């Protein structure tokens, strides 16, 4: 971890005065100024933090205390300093006074320097920033924001520190009634009496509801205790509501995934893991059970008026036993807790009964013995009604405690979908941060599973068309390297697709894929798939890998039910329990514990029949909003699907992703999709009024599959042609609706190059609307679409796996198919779409004789021009290489490919390198504006890496811009004659300027056009313009550059070097009223400032400050002076200018005296 000499623990974070938040838009500013390519974990973490704030729409607020007397310092911990008060707040995007709000403001102990690229936090600061990021990610999640029992985040802000740094802060809703410990200790506001039984049970019920929701989202809180629960006044009810807060200790926030918590509330297994480094870590799947144990002690303390259990009679023994944490197989904690409950609650028999039952359910030593009946049992004990009914919005995208890597592919996809909604995030800088963290895990993790998963994520990032790959991935071979690394680490998904991907790209298959996986079951599956015809491989792979993954995911959403030890004996167990409990009671038990869903997961049709005969609800939803029918379709259980449909299962009920059972039919083998199933599904959807073209998205990491759209779209993307034909069969869908659905899915078929699917769709449209496809505009968008990604549900990875070794002929077959149906190709339009990264389509068009120099719009832009302007990854680079190899040209204003690339706002060194290698003679060609590529690049302020590429390719560092009529810069300085060094100095970029000087760049410019001057003249000019226009930081930057130039071996005499008007930089600094710059000239290079110049300074100052004696280079305009001196023009306040000249006079007189002495 990076570190520096700054210790933030020495900063007084507990100052009584609350700071005023910084200038508006700090988050947006950081987002803009973060480097395009992120290296290092610290900068990646900051990148993710800022982009989380922006993409999750956490408002950036300006906060200022309404009155210092209204604030209260609450305290501080390892990560935050907390203040509460009434603040004036308004969003930075909405100027003007904001409302007064009561908030708890948590200021993080992390300093973010203004030079973000130089972020070097201490280890402590890095961990604090991770904690802040995790808390923001949780609290800003849409599902969390809607849950009544989890504290809400109001916004964020940034506060200034001494040293030009900022610290992040988050504002949370203020708990008017304090935390649970303080609330229960003082009752309901009357200190003369205790909190009632109703208050205590309601408070514990709120916390149980919050924990149940967190655990459904796969989040473990990590520190459940009274102090971390806040109490709020409930709206419109005259009562209160409890909310869980403080997620700093969550295991998901720790690299080790360990349960830290507060020691006196920790479960025995966490105590054992903490004490013995050699012991096995807690299974991530069981971490939530540590929360359950802490909750048991929470209830015990809540019921005894928030008294710490260790201070009660008999509590010391319980405390010692909890801290000991040994004997996981014993049961020595629960009896001690029950003794305390019996003693303290003997006068409250109802409360004692509840407390004993809760403790018995939560405080066993053995984790598997805790909460065996789920959180529902706790709610029943507390007589608590979960009024919100809120479940996770999307269980497949929620935080997943089972993954050991902090990033799964699903999370990357989810972030991408959020980024696309936000226009501010279109620059894609979040991707490099994610890439950097995945790369770190893939290269440093000791776990082969974690390494393989991260490497697989890198492979998908580089190839799913979501713009996450860094630019050093400039070829397909590099893009596939991480796939091989993943397979070498033994990751199963890499073996499932690896060989086929290399074959699709005509690349040699690495040995690791030839040898196959070590896992026998996976090896047998891959061998069976390899024996299938190539066209059937993909649909079979989907059926082989996706339903088991969905089954496991569903199983993980359900709490453990220890009563059922043997799933195969489940039918007998159901019969026995229904007889013992009674049919009606067991029915309620079965529905509450999702037994029908469990039977589907275990493939037990017999159990499903028994439960349905008992009257169990066939439309009940498990977490995630999944119905039994939806689950049966996910698991491809055909017999159970038919059984449920015969029992009035409603096929129109979507899950929380808006996915219908009809979508999941894509996972069934074609022969199993009977007319009976389709008809019943369609009838059910039609009766409910839910359209059959309901759209939904789903992700499957292992096949790089992102499905989207309606059920027909899913069938096409899973290459289930039998289902495509079945859905389009006559009479199944209303012809009007069917034609619209068929037309909308033509682009999906085109994107995936599914010839059989497009044939089915075109035949259907022809049957219902006629054969004149041109008149119907059916094919208008098809040619530009195929083999590219016009929809979210297609990618190169998808096509590689789908077509395998026949990908090379897929474009040819698809074009032939469309032409057979009467389609006529618009070559220019098709070539335009091929130019943005679709090399296979471009090769096919060239094979068909298409001219690669054909203009593709009215501006006569060629395919090569478009490819250069749009290339963002190796796919675009490959198209450029191919076009250059064919001799393609750019016609845009006569620019060369190199010149065109230099005009990109984000030109990459990799792009320049490949173009320079192909066209080395163009490196010094002038464009229509009189610029060479190097002048264009430095004039636009591009980075050093790109400049180095051009110089190493032979660019002339001394060339000057040519005179072009009516071509002036916006600030009035002529372009003619400026050199690359002049542009670098004008942009205050010493890094590039120093490099150019080393390569022989001249300190003069404008020689060829008769306007010779030095770059120091230019620096003085730029400084005056910046200061006159109140541009922040211009003087500081100028002083830095001046010192660098004047101390350079070739620049020691620059301060007294005259230009073509016989004006020296020293003269300019005097006349323009820049005393700090003049003083720097004198101090750094006294030999460069002669006595004559120093004597001239007071004379100039006297003339220009005397009323009525303004020289001809000035014109008075009201209270301003309009200055025209040499090549400098500007406006400045007369009063300010006079003050500056007085300072110049003092500098000159002092320097003269020193010189004479």
Secondary structure as UniProt FT lines:
FT   HELIX           8..10
FT   TURN            13..14
FT   HELIX           26..33
FT   HELIX           41..55
FT   TURN            56..57
FT   STRAND          60..65
FT   HELIX           68..70
FT   STRAND          72..76
FT   STRAND          80..91
FT   TURN            92..93
FT   STRAND          99..108
FT   STRAND          112..113
FT   HELIX           116..118
FT   HELIX           123..139
FT   HELIX           142..145
FT   TURN            148..149
FT   STRAND          153..161
FT   TURN            162..164
FT   STRAND          165..173
FT   TURN            176..177
FT   HELIX           180..185
FT   TURN            186..188
FT   TURN            191..192
FT   HELIX           197..216
FT   TURN            217..218
FT   HELIX           226..228
FT   STRAND          229..233
FT   TURN            235..237
FT   STRAND          240..244
FT   TURN            248..249
FT   HELIX           251..253
FT   TURN            255..256
FT   HELIX           263..265
FT   HELIX           268..275
FT   TURN            277..278
FT   HELIX           284..286
FT   HELIX           288..303
FT   TURN            304..306
FT   HELIX           309..311
FT   TURN            313..314
FT   HELIX           315..324
FT   TURN            328..329
FT   TURN            332..333
FT   HELIX           334..344
FT   TURN            345..347
FT   HELIX           349..362
FT   HELIX           367..369
FT   TURN            370..373
FT   HELIX           374..381
FT   TURN            382..383
FT   TURN            395..397
FT   TURN            401..402
FT   HELIX           409..421
FT   HELIX           423..425
FT   TURN            426..427
FT   HELIX           429..444
FT   HELIX           448..463
FT   TURN            471..472
FT   HELIX           476..488
FT   TURN            489..490
FT   HELIX           492..504
FT   TURN            505..506
FT   HELIX           511..515
FT   HELIX           520..530
FT   HELIX           534..557
FT   TURN            562..563
FT   HELIX           567..569
FT   HELIX           570..581
FT   HELIX           583..592
FT   TURN            593..594
FT   HELIX           595..601
FT   TURN            602..603
FT   HELIX           605..613
FT   TURN            614..615
FT   TURN            618..619
FT   STRAND          621..622
FT   TURN            623..625
FT   STRAND          626..627
FT   HELIX           628..634
FT   TURN            635..636
FT   HELIX           638..646
FT   TURN            647..648
FT   TURN            651..652
FT   TURN            656..657
FT   HELIX           661..664
FT   HELIX           665..667
FT   HELIX           670..672
FT   HELIX           675..688
FT   TURN            692..693
FT   STRAND          696..700
FT   HELIX           701..703
FT   STRAND          705..709
FT   HELIX           711..717
FT   TURN            718..719
FT   HELIX           721..727
FT   TURN            730..732
FT   HELIX           735..752
FT   HELIX           755..769
FT   TURN            773..777
FT   TURN            780..781
FT   HELIX           782..785
FT   TURN            786..787
FT   TURN            792..793
FT   HELIX           796..803
FT   HELIX           804..806
FT   HELIX           807..820
FT   TURN            821..822
FT   HELIX           827..834
FT   TURN            835..837
FT   HELIX           839..847
FT   TURN            848..849
FT   TURN            852..853
FT   TURN            858..859
FT   HELIX           863..870
FT   HELIX           874..885
FT   TURN            886..887
FT   HELIX           892..894
FT   HELIX           897..902
FT   TURN            905..906
FT   HELIX           909..918
FT   HELIX           920..922
FT   TURN            923..924
FT   TURN            928..929
FT   HELIX           933..939
FT   TURN            940..941
FT   HELIX           944..952
FT   TURN            953..954
FT   TURN            957..958
FT   TURN            965..966
FT   TURN            970..971
FT   TURN            976..977
FT   HELIX           980..986
FT   TURN            987..988
FT   HELIX           990..998
FT   TURN            999..1000
FT   STRAND          1004..1005
FT   TURN            1007..1010
FT   STRAND          1013..1014
FT   HELIX           1015..1028
FT   TURN            1029..1030
FT   TURN            1032..1033
FT   HELIX           1034..1047
FT   TURN            1049..1050
FT   TURN            1052..1053
FT   HELIX           1054..1056
FT   TURN            1060..1061
FT   HELIX           1065..1071
FT   TURN            1072..1073
FT   HELIX           1075..1084
FT   HELIX           1086..1088
FT   HELIX           1091..1105
FT   TURN            1107..1108
FT   TURN            1112..1113
FT   STRAND          1114..1117
FT   TURN            1118..1119
FT   STRAND          1120..1125
FT   TURN            1126..1127
FT   STRAND          1128..1133
FT   HELIX           1134..1156
//
